[in-house]
Amino acid sequence: MSTTSQASSKAGRLQDRVAIVTGSSSGMGRAIALALAREGARIVCADLKEEAAQHGFEEDKHIPTHTVITNNGGTSVFKKCDMGKPEEIYELIDFAVSTYSKLDILINNAGLWLPLRDFAVETDDMWDRIMGINGKGTAISMRQAIKQFLTQPVDPVSGCRGRIVNISSSAGIVAVAREATYGASKAAVSMLTRNAALDHAKDYININAVCPGVVRTALSSTNFQDPAIIKEMKKGTPWPRLGEPKDIANVVVFLCTDEAGWITGQNIAVDGGFTVGIPL
Ligand SMILES: NC(=O)c1ccc[n+]([C@@H]2O[C@H](COP(=O)([O-])OP(=O)(O)OC[C@H]3O[C@@H](n4cnc5c(N)ncnc54)[C@H](O)[C@@H]3O)[C@@H](O)[C@H]2O)c1
């Protein structure tokens, strides 16, 4: 089914909530933005550019995510934001609040992964770029969103002031060969999730993370073009198929709903069993 036909503005579990999704133009971010919009949320789509990556797998990638949402009767705008640039993150949170008067949900999905290599051949520049976007960028947007949440009353319907879902990785849980700095950056995201959740549970703010396994997106497309790597990825994934963006989006949506109101500080692996062990 095309993602175009999946977006809808009919009343849903997140009706009129305001959500920011970073890295919304492609892959999981796009699937998450469309899925939240289907539940009635108003979406600030944030990315480096509004066009989807052309090496991605979406059937309708010629249409920007926010346009797919509005074409289907939903409410969405695009805001350019480089998660490696702190001032653009500050602007993003301010933009969402000035556009829709509040912020209910932040999805920190944008991330940088670089093609596989041994740790010894990684560079200082790679460390700064990966940590800057995945680690520092996530920390800044979380902090700014929490500051905004603290200005808002506890919503009597949702029972919280706001929700954050970070997209970490199975590589932040188990060591994955030739992904050292990326794995360290995602471990930082996962631990930041737990620590911030601990500090702000008393404030009625839920903070969780989803840790995807191998998912077919633009980011992982080089892996999906190499039969030897596909074989390795399947070998490490107990479930008989690899992941699709909607597998992640479904869980993110659940974590944003009122049903998930007593879940906080959790890193939920959505990985076809990747982090459970190596199947026979
Ligand atoms: N694909 C996988 O197998 C996999 C597995 C585990 C975790 N992840 C994580 O999932 C998240 C989404 O990745 P994806 O696989 O959907 O990738 P993707 O390439 O399909 O989409 C990523 C989006 O993020 C945007 N982006 C990249 N850098 C950015 C920046 N500095 N600021 C703002 N936006 C930026 C890109 O433009 C793109 O639209 C990432 O955090 C990634 O690390 C991916």
The ligand as a Gaussian input file, in Angstrom:
#p B3LYP/6-31G(d) Opt

LIG

0 1
 N       17.697000       1.815000       9.152000
 C       18.133000       1.076000      10.162000
 O       18.402000      -0.127000       9.992000
 C       18.275000       1.682000      11.545000
 C       18.479000       0.825000      12.611000
 C       18.551000       1.347000      13.900000
 C       18.394000       2.703000      14.105000
 N       18.204000       3.529000      13.043000
 C       18.008000       4.950000      13.343000
 O       16.726000       5.333000      12.879000
 C       16.704000       6.732000      12.631000
 C       16.077000       6.989000      11.278000
 O       16.898000       6.424000      10.280000
 P       16.330000       5.834000       8.914000
 O       16.899000       4.476000       8.787000
 O       14.864000       6.021000       8.809000
 O       17.114000       6.772000       7.884000
 P       16.683000       7.582000       6.582000
 O       17.960000       7.933000       5.903000
 O       15.661000       6.858000       5.779000
 O       16.023000       8.869000       7.169000
 C       16.748000       9.724000       8.006000
 C       16.230000      11.133000       7.831000
 O       16.948000      11.951000       8.748000
 C       17.375000      13.101000       8.057000
 N       18.583000      13.618000       8.682000
 C       19.850000      13.142000       8.598000
 N       20.677000      13.948000       9.276000
 C       19.941000      14.945000       9.786000
 C       20.239000      16.095000      10.550000
 N       21.491000      16.378000      10.889000
 N       19.230000      16.897000      10.920000
 C       17.953000      16.632000      10.556000
 N       17.609000      15.577000       9.809000
 C       18.602000      14.747000       9.425000
 C       17.612000      12.662000       6.633000
 O       17.579000      13.762000       5.744000
 C       16.482000      11.675000       6.431000
 O       15.323000      12.292000       5.933000
 C       18.157000       7.202000      12.772000
 O       18.336000       7.792000      14.033000
 C       18.944000       5.917000      12.667000
 O       20.188000       6.006000      13.340000
 C       18.145000       3.054000      11.771000

